[in-house]
Amino acid sequence: MNVGIGLPIGDPAVLLDWARRADAGPFNTLGLLDRLVFHNPEPLVALAVLAGATSRVRVQTEVLLAPLREPALLAKQAATLDRMTGGRLVLGLGVGSRDDDHRVTGVDIRTRGRRLDEQMAVMRRIWSGERYGDDVGPIGPAPARPGGPEVLFGGFKRAALARVARWGDGFLAAAEPSWAGGLFDTVRALWKEHGRDGEPRLVAQVNVALGPQDVIDDARANMHMYYTFTGMPERMVAGMLTTPAQIRDAVAAFADLGADEVMLYCYGLDPTQVDRLADVL
């Protein structure tokens, strides 16, 4: 099973060090989350820089809040990054739950799911090389992967899981193993109901911090700040894994559920965590 690194968001300047260490190690993917009304780096811009500083690892949005963006431009951005990285882009998409992110872009949060479906129809058409419309030509460049970059969807509700089967290549599960197993089963069942060939790619996510106490404290503080909007940041922080044994057990549990990859998501800024996590695997 593949293992990736979810990058911290507290300081964009440290991410090049993280990326180079991961590219030299056993990791397959670099993931970066998306928010607008927060101090995180914009993921497509940041991942483009990191892709240029690496040669092997995939770069993955986890998840990009697509309804906040115009679909034709997003399709062009994704195709460009996919083409220039030789197919290393994984486009993880979701709808988001922050009202402020939607307010500042003028997007009605109540329609975000329907908007994402409409966006996917537009982007798949663009990536296939078709004309945008009767009086508008195709939008290039062509992505490295025929039909567009690999698309994963995150979410928990049935509508989000069904979107994997309608438009995507796989599923991002930000849930612990006891919950993720049921989500995986539902995604697999919906995949078959929609007549899709093969199997959906299943990617799990677990929050980790590995190192001395100051590294763990930094991760907990950053994660608490990020999840304050949920009203239960303490509960989220409590689920962070901070020992090699906990991390190994989680990776093994997701492997037993049939996950194709586990993303070890970090909130602490210390890049030497990459080396420690590599030693755990």
C-alpha positions as CSV (number, residue, x, y, z in Angstrom):
1,M,0.0,0.0,0.0
2,N,1.2,3.5,-0.8
3,V,1.8,6.2,1.9
4,G,1.7,9.9,1.3
5,I,2.4,13.0,3.3
6,G,-0.2,15.7,4.0
7,L,1.7,18.9,4.2
8,P,1.3,21.5,7.1
9,I,-0.3,24.8,6.3
10,G,1.2,27.1,8.9
11,D,4.0,28.5,6.8
12,P,4.3,28.0,3.0
13,A,8.1,28.8,3.2
14,V,8.8,25.4,4.8
15,L,7.1,23.3,2.2
16,L,10.0,23.0,-0.2
17,D,12.0,21.3,2.5
18,W,9.1,18.9,3.2
19,A,8.6,18.1,-0.4
20,R,12.3,17.4,-1.1
21,R,12.5,15.1,1.9
22,A,9.4,13.2,0.9
23,D,10.6,12.9,-2.7
24,A,13.8,11.3,-1.4
25,G,11.9,8.9,0.9
26,P,9.4,6.1,0.6
27,F,6.4,8.4,0.1
28,N,4.2,8.5,-3.0
29,T,2.2,11.6,-2.7
30,L,2.2,15.2,-1.3
31,G,-1.2,16.4,-0.3
32,L,-2.4,20.0,0.5
33,L,-5.7,21.1,1.8
34,D,-7.8,24.1,0.7
35,R,-9.5,27.0,2.5
36,L,-10.0,30.6,1.4
37,V,-10.6,32.5,4.6
38,F,-7.5,31.2,6.4
39,H,-3.7,31.5,6.2
40,N,-3.1,28.3,4.3
41,P,-1.3,28.6,0.9
42,E,-3.5,28.3,-2.3
43,P,-3.0,24.6,-3.2
44,L,-2.7,24.7,-7.0
45,V,-0.1,27.4,-6.8
46,A,1.8,25.8,-3.9
47,L,1.8,22.3,-5.5
48,A,3.0,23.7,-8.8
49,V,6.1,25.0,-7.0
50,L,6.6,21.8,-5.1
51,A,6.2,19.7,-8.3
52,G,9.0,21.7,-9.9
53,A,11.2,20.9,-6.9
54,T,10.5,17.2,-7.0
55,S,10.8,14.5,-9.6
56,R,8.8,11.5,-8.4
57,V,6.0,12.2,-5.9
58,R,2.5,12.9,-7.0
59,V,0.9,16.3,-5.9
60,Q,-2.6,16.1,-4.7
61,T,-5.2,18.6,-3.6
62,E,-6.9,17.3,-0.5
63,V,-9.5,18.6,-1.1
64,L,-9.8,21.6,-3.5
65,L,-13.0,23.5,-2.9
66,A,-14.1,23.4,-6.5
67,P,-17.5,25.3,-6.1
68,L,-15.5,28.4,-5.2
69,R,-13.8,28.4,-8.6
70,E,-14.8,29.0,-12.2
71,P,-14.8,25.6,-14.0
72,A,-13.2,26.5,-17.3
73,L,-10.2,28.2,-15.6
74,L,-9.9,25.4,-13.1
75,A,-9.9,22.8,-15.9
76,K,-7.1,24.7,-17.7
77,Q,-5.1,25.1,-14.5
78,A,-5.4,21.4,-13.6
79,A,-4.6,20.3,-17.2
80,T,-1.5,22.5,-17.3
81,L,-0.2,21.2,-14.0
82,D,-0.9,17.6,-15.0
83,R,0.9,18.1,-18.4
84,M,3.9,19.8,-16.9
85,T,4.4,17.2,-14.2
86,G,4.1,14.3,-16.6
87,G,0.8,13.2,-15.0
88,R,1.7,13.6,-11.4
89,L,-1.4,15.6,-10.4
90,V,-4.2,14.1,-8.4
91,L,-7.2,16.4,-8.2
92,G,-9.0,15.8,-4.9
93,L,-12.2,17.8,-4.9
94,G,-14.9,18.6,-2.3
95,V,-17.6,21.1,-1.6
96,G,-16.5,22.6,1.7
97,S,-18.5,23.4,4.7
98,R,-17.3,26.9,5.7
99,D,-19.9,29.6,5.1
100,D,-17.3,32.4,5.0
101,D,-15.3,30.7,2.2
102,H,-18.5,30.8,0.1
103,R,-19.5,34.3,1.1
104,V,-16.3,35.9,-0.1
105,T,-16.7,34.2,-3.5
106,G,-20.4,35.0,-3.8
107,V,-21.2,31.3,-4.0
108,D,-24.4,30.1,-2.4
109,I,-23.4,27.3,0.0
110,R,-26.8,25.7,-0.4
111,T,-26.1,24.9,-4.0
112,R,-22.5,23.8,-3.7
113,G,-23.1,20.1,-4.5
114,R,-25.2,20.8,-7.6
115,R,-22.5,23.3,-8.7
116,L,-19.8,20.7,-8.3
117,D,-21.7,18.2,-10.5
118,E,-22.1,20.9,-13.2
119,Q,-18.5,21.8,-12.9
120,M,-17.4,18.2,-13.5
121,A,-19.5,18.0,-16.7
122,V,-17.7,21.1,-18.0
123,M,-14.2,20.0,-16.9
124,R,-14.5,16.5,-18.3
125,R,-15.7,18.0,-21.7
126,I,-12.7,20.4,-21.7
127,W,-10.2,17.7,-20.8
128,S,-11.5,15.4,-23.6
129,G,-10.6,18.1,-26.1
130,E,-14.2,18.9,-27.2
131,R,-15.2,22.4,-28.1
132,Y,-16.4,24.4,-25.1
133,G,-19.6,25.4,-27.0
134,D,-21.0,26.0,-30.5
135,D,-19.2,29.3,-30.9
136,V,-16.2,28.7,-28.6
137,G,-13.3,26.4,-29.4
138,P,-11.5,23.8,-27.3
139,I,-9.5,24.9,-24.2
140,G,-6.0,23.4,-23.9
141,P,-3.5,22.2,-23.1
142,A,-4.4,18.6,-23.2
143,P,-3.7,16.9,-19.8
144,A,-1.0,14.2,-19.6
145,R,-3.7,11.7,-18.7
146,P,-6.3,11.2,-21.4
147,G,-9.6,12.5,-20.1
148,G,-8.0,14.6,-17.4
149,P,-6.0,14.1,-14.3
150,E,-7.0,11.5,-11.7
151,V,-10.0,12.9,-9.8
152,L,-10.8,11.9,-6.2
153,F,-13.8,13.1,-4.2
154,G,-14.0,13.7,-0.5
155,G,-17.1,13.7,1.6
156,F,-19.4,11.7,3.9
157,K,-22.9,11.9,2.6
158,R,-24.3,9.5,0.0
159,A,-24.5,12.3,-2.6
160,A,-20.8,12.9,-2.2
161,L,-20.0,9.2,-2.4
162,A,-22.2,8.7,-5.5
163,R,-20.2,11.6,-7.1
164,V,-17.2,9.2,-7.1
165,A,-19.0,6.8,-9.3
166,R,-20.5,9.4,-11.6
167,W,-17.4,11.6,-12.2
168,G,-14.4,10.4,-10.4
169,D,-11.6,7.8,-10.2
170,G,-11.6,7.3,-6.4
171,F,-12.5,8.5,-2.9
172,L,-10.7,10.4,-0.2
173,A,-11.8,9.3,3.3
174,A,-10.9,11.7,6.2
175,A,-12.2,9.2,8.7
176,E,-10.8,6.7,11.2
177,P,-10.8,3.0,10.2
178,S,-14.0,2.2,12.2
179,W,-15.9,4.7,10.1
180,A,-13.9,4.5,6.8
181,G,-14.8,0.8,6.3
182,G,-18.5,1.6,5.8
183,L,-17.7,4.5,3.5
184,F,-15.4,2.3,1.4
185,D,-18.1,-0.3,1.1
186,T,-20.7,2.3,0.0
187,V,-18.3,3.7,-2.6
188,R,-17.6,0.3,-4.0
189,A,-21.3,-0.6,-4.2
190,L,-22.2,2.7,-5.9
191,W,-19.3,2.2,-8.3
192,K,-20.9,-1.1,-9.4
193,E,-24.4,0.4,-9.6
194,H,-23.2,3.0,-12.0
195,G,-21.6,0.2,-14.2
196,R,-18.0,1.4,-13.7
197,D,-15.3,-1.1,-14.6
198,G,-12.5,-2.0,-12.2
199,E,-12.4,-0.6,-8.7
200,P,-12.4,2.9,-7.3
201,R,-9.1,4.1,-5.8
202,L,-9.5,4.4,-2.0
203,V,-7.3,6.9,-0.1
204,A,-7.4,7.2,3.6
205,Q,-6.2,10.1,5.8
206,V,-4.9,10.2,9.4
207,N,-3.6,13.1,11.4
208,V,-0.1,12.6,12.8
209,A,2.7,14.3,14.7
210,L,6.0,12.5,15.4
211,G,8.9,13.9,17.3
212,P,9.8,15.6,20.6
213,Q,7.1,17.3,22.7
214,D,7.5,20.7,21.1
215,V,6.8,19.2,17.7
216,I,3.6,17.5,19.0
217,D,2.5,20.7,20.8
218,D,3.0,22.7,17.7
219,A,0.9,20.3,15.7
220,R,-1.9,20.3,18.2
221,A,-2.0,24.1,18.4
222,N,-2.1,24.4,14.6
223,M,-4.7,21.7,14.3
224,H,-6.8,23.2,17.1
225,M,-6.7,26.6,15.3
226,Y,-7.8,25.1,12.0
227,Y,-10.7,23.1,13.4
228,T,-12.1,25.9,15.7
229,F,-14.8,26.5,13.1
230,T,-16.3,23.1,13.8
231,G,-17.0,23.9,17.5
232,M,-15.2,20.7,18.6
233,P,-11.5,21.2,17.9
234,E,-10.5,19.3,21.0
235,R,-12.2,16.2,19.7
236,M,-10.3,16.5,16.4
237,V,-7.0,17.1,18.1
238,A,-7.5,14.1,20.4
239,G,-7.5,11.8,17.4
240,M,-4.0,12.8,16.3
241,L,-1.5,9.9,16.3
242,T,1.8,10.7,18.0
243,T,3.7,7.4,18.4
244,P,5.2,5.0,15.8
245,A,3.0,2.2,17.1
246,Q,-0.2,4.2,16.6
247,I,0.8,5.1,13.1
248,R,1.8,1.6,12.1
249,D,-1.5,0.2,13.5
250,A,-3.5,2.8,11.6
251,V,-1.7,2.1,8.3
252,A,-2.3,-1.7,8.9
253,A,-6.0,-1.1,9.7
254,F,-6.5,0.8,6.5
255,A,-4.7,-1.8,4.5
256,D,-7.0,-4.4,5.9
257,L,-10.0,-2.3,4.7
258,G,-8.5,-2.3,1.2
259,A,-7.2,1.2,1.0
260,D,-4.8,1.9,-1.8
261,E,-3.0,4.7,0.0
262,V,-2.9,6.4,3.4
263,M,-2.0,10.0,3.7
264,L,-0.2,10.9,7.0
265,Y,-1.5,14.5,7.5
266,C,0.8,16.8,9.5
267,Y,0.1,20.1,11.1
268,G,3.4,20.7,12.9
269,L,6.0,22.6,10.8
270,D,9.1,20.7,11.7
271,P,10.2,19.0,8.4
272,T,12.3,16.4,10.1
273,Q,9.0,14.6,10.8
274,V,9.2,13.3,7.2
275,D,12.4,11.4,8.1
276,R,10.9,10.1,11.3
277,L,7.7,9.0,9.5
278,A,9.8,7.3,6.8
279,D,11.5,5.2,9.6
280,V,8.1,4.1,10.8
281,L,7.1,2.5,7.5
